[in-house]
Amino acid sequence: MVDKNEYLKKKIYTYKNIQKDSEGYLKNSQHWSISLAKEIAENEKICLNSDHWEIIYFMRDFYLKFNVTPSIRMLIKGLQKKRYNKKINSVNLFKLFPKGPAQQASKIAGIPKPVKCL
């Protein structure tokens, strides 16, 4: 599990001065921080709430554990196992991340774009 306090103590990078690929994904996921995620989300026109953060942390945990960014299917299955009392499906995820849950959430989470995304 990701230690959320660890991200608060990290050196602060801004989205303007951090290395990104041509699509805006971080080149080094270790540079990610909560403040950077907020800045990326703002650029993506997303106002983060607790549901967003749950998905962002889930994606970071998944990536750090398996060294692969979860696809939308992996994301839904993993969240369904974790969220016993909340309904999770692609419709709900698209409401949170309108440009594509796996793509947009991974960008905000500071991890690479999922391989199977167009």
C-alpha positions as CSV (number, residue, x, y, z in Angstrom):
1,M,0.0,0.0,0.0
2,V,1.2,3.5,-0.8
3,D,2.1,5.6,2.2
4,K,0.2,8.8,1.5
5,N,2.3,10.8,4.0
6,E,5.4,9.9,2.0
7,Y,4.1,11.9,-0.9
8,L,3.5,15.0,1.3
9,K,7.3,15.0,2.2
10,K,8.6,14.7,-1.3
11,K,10.4,17.4,-3.2
12,I,7.8,19.5,-5.0
13,Y,7.8,19.4,-8.7
14,T,5.5,21.4,-10.9
15,Y,3.9,20.1,-14.0
16,K,5.7,22.8,-16.0
17,N,9.2,21.8,-14.9
18,I,8.9,18.0,-14.7
19,Q,9.9,15.7,-17.5
20,K,6.8,14.4,-19.4
21,D,6.3,12.4,-22.6
22,S,4.6,14.0,-25.7
23,E,1.1,13.2,-24.2
24,G,1.9,14.7,-20.8
25,Y,2.5,11.5,-18.8
26,L,5.4,11.7,-16.2
27,K,8.6,10.1,-17.4
28,N,9.6,9.2,-13.8
29,S,6.7,8.1,-11.6
30,Q,8.9,8.6,-8.5
31,H,8.6,12.4,-8.9
32,W,4.9,12.2,-8.3
33,S,3.3,14.0,-5.3
34,I,-0.1,14.9,-4.2
35,S,0.4,18.6,-5.1
36,L,1.6,17.5,-8.6
37,A,-1.5,15.3,-9.0
38,K,-3.7,18.3,-8.1
39,E,-1.9,20.4,-10.7
40,I,-2.3,17.7,-13.4
41,A,-6.0,17.3,-12.5
42,E,-6.5,21.0,-12.8
43,N,-4.9,21.0,-16.2
44,E,-7.3,18.1,-17.1
45,K,-10.3,20.2,-15.8
46,I,-11.0,17.8,-13.0
47,C,-11.8,18.8,-9.4
48,L,-10.6,15.9,-7.3
49,N,-12.8,14.4,-4.6
50,S,-12.4,11.3,-2.4
51,D,-13.6,9.0,-5.2
52,H,-10.9,10.3,-7.5
53,W,-8.2,9.9,-4.9
54,E,-9.3,6.3,-4.2
55,I,-8.9,5.5,-7.8
56,I,-5.6,7.4,-8.1
57,Y,-4.1,5.6,-5.1
58,F,-5.4,2.2,-6.3
59,M,-3.7,2.8,-9.7
60,R,-0.4,3.8,-8.1
61,D,-0.5,0.7,-5.8
62,F,-1.3,-1.5,-8.7
63,Y,1.5,-0.1,-10.8
64,L,4.1,-0.3,-8.0
65,K,3.1,-3.9,-7.2
66,F,2.9,-5.3,-10.8
67,N,4.9,-2.7,-12.8
68,V,2.1,-2.3,-15.2
69,T,-0.6,0.3,-15.5
70,P,-4.1,-1.2,-15.1
71,S,-6.3,-1.3,-18.1
72,I,-9.9,-0.2,-17.7
73,R,-11.0,-3.8,-17.2
74,M,-8.3,-4.4,-14.5
75,L,-9.2,-1.1,-12.9
76,I,-12.9,-2.1,-12.6
77,K,-12.3,-5.6,-11.4
78,G,-9.8,-4.4,-8.8
79,L,-12.0,-1.6,-7.5
80,Q,-15.0,-4.0,-7.4
81,K,-13.0,-6.3,-5.1
82,K,-11.9,-3.4,-2.9
83,R,-15.3,-1.5,-2.7
84,Y,-17.8,-4.0,-1.3
85,N,-20.5,-1.5,-0.6
86,K,-20.1,0.8,-3.6
87,K,-21.1,0.1,-7.2
88,I,-18.3,0.6,-9.6
89,N,-18.5,0.3,-13.4
90,S,-17.3,2.1,-16.5
91,V,-20.1,4.6,-16.5
92,N,-19.2,5.8,-13.0
93,L,-15.5,5.9,-13.9
94,F,-16.2,8.0,-17.0
95,K,-18.1,10.5,-14.9
96,L,-15.0,10.9,-12.7
97,F,-12.5,10.8,-15.6
98,P,-14.4,11.9,-18.8
99,K,-11.4,11.6,-21.2
100,G,-11.0,7.9,-20.3
101,P,-10.7,6.5,-16.8
102,A,-7.5,4.5,-17.4
103,Q,-5.8,7.1,-19.4
104,Q,-6.7,10.2,-17.4
105,A,-6.4,8.6,-14.0
106,S,-3.0,7.2,-14.8
107,K,-1.8,10.6,-16.0
108,I,-3.0,12.2,-12.7
109,A,-1.5,9.2,-10.7
110,G,1.9,9.8,-12.4
111,I,2.2,6.4,-14.0
112,P,2.5,5.4,-17.7
113,K,-0.4,5.3,-20.0
114,P,-2.0,1.9,-20.2
115,V,-0.5,-0.2,-23.0
116,K,-3.9,-1.1,-24.6
117,C,-5.1,2.6,-24.9
118,L,-5.3,4.3,-28.2
